Amino acid sequence: MQNNKFTTYLLYAIGEIMLVVIGILIAVQIDTAKDYAKARILEKKILAEIRSNLQADLLEIDEDLGIMDEINEACIDIVEFLDQNEAPTDRFQFLVTNLRVTPHFSPNKSGFSLLLSKGLELVLNDSLRLNISTHYESLYPYYKRYEEERIRFNSQHVQPVLHKYFQMHQDLSKRFYMNFMISNEDYSTLKTDADFIKIVNVKGLENASVQLRAQRVRESIIALIEQINGELKEN
């Protein structure tokens, strides 16, 4: 009888332990499911913010590309004008304002910064995670280096020659807020300044090079927005 009681108690204890273990496993599973659901909500929120940032970036890069088109055209027109005209005009002086311009792209990174703080692994889609990381950590910094080179060239070579020949006055009615004036005498000298022509041509080539990379940035932005749209629809 004592042995039977002991067996009964033992089975009862084992049963109690199993019930406790099962209860713990169920609780852990519930907590895991809750954590997973919270992570997916957070992922969706961050992806939506990244998409919003990219949409703003697209507007800015499009504006920069438009300005770069104007710079390219101005560099060609300036060289042609110097070759064909004996005196400056308002149009020529306006064209010269484009030599001073260096569009600067400032991407919005709040969504990506939030993702980094939470961990890139929050994005479950491997392809999307890789594309986001490449876009922000490689493509944007790569493009920024080209912009910085253009800014240095402008500062070291373009600005000095502009100050040499042109008088600059602030004019709020003009797009670039500067009115470039040149005397007939300085214009005559400018026409024979081979270095100036060279600088204008190099400015055009460097601007076109940066523009090509800006177009690649634009393509990447559009592709990433489309991929995020697809991911958010699936979720």
Residue pairs with C-beta under 8 A, 6 or more apart in sequence:
39 122
40 235
42 118
42 122
43 122
43 123
43 124
43 235
44 232
44 235
46 111
46 114
46 115
46 118
46 122
46 123
47 111
47 123
47 228
47 231
47 232
48 111
48 228
48 232
49 110
49 111
49 114
50 111
50 112
50 115
50 132
50 224
50 228
51 111
51 225
51 228
51 229
51 232
52 108
52 111
53 107
53 108
53 109
53 110
53 111
53 112
54 108
54 221
54 224
54 225
54 228
55 225
56 108
57 105
57 107
57 108
57 221
58 218
58 221
58 222
58 225
60 105
60 106
60 107
61 105
61 214
61 217
61 218
61 221
62 218
63 103
64 103
64 104
64 105
64 214
65 211
65 214
65 215
65 218
67 101
67 103
68 103
68 207
68 208
68 210
68 211
68 214
69 211
70 98
71 98
71 99
71 101
71 203
71 204
71 207
72 204
72 207
72 208
72 211
74 95
74 96
74 98
74 99
75 98
75 99
75 200
75 201
75 203
75 204
75 207
76 204
77 95
78 92
78 95
78 96
78 99
78 200
79 197
79 200
79 201
81 91
81 92
81 95
82 190
82 191
82 197
85 92
86 188
87 184
87 187
88 182
88 184
88 187
92 182
93 166
93 179
93 180
93 181
93 182
94 174
94 180
96 162
96 166
96 180
96 182
97 174
97 175
97 176
97 178
97 179
97 180
98 176
99 158
99 162
99 200
99 203
100 154
100 158
100 159
100 162
100 176
100 178
100 180
101 176
102 147
102 150
102 151
102 154
103 147
104 147
104 151
105 143
105 144
105 147
105 214
105 217
107 136
107 140
109 136
112 132
112 136
115 122
115 123
115 132
120 129
120 132
120 133
121 129
123 129
123 132
125 231
127 227
128 227
128 228
128 231
131 223
131 224
131 227
132 224
135 220
135 221
135 224
139 216
139 217
139 220
140 217
142 213
143 213
143 214
143 216
143 217
146 209
146 210
146 213
147 210
149 206
150 206
150 207
150 210
153 202
153 203
153 206
154 203
157 199
157 202
158 199
158 203
161 193
161 195
161 196
161 199
162 168
162 180
165 182
165 186
165 187
165 189
165 190
165 196
166 180
166 181
166 182
166 186
167 180
167 181
167 182
168 178
168 179
168 180
168 181
169 178
169 179
169 181
170 177
170 178
170 179
171 177
171 178
171 179
182 190
190 196
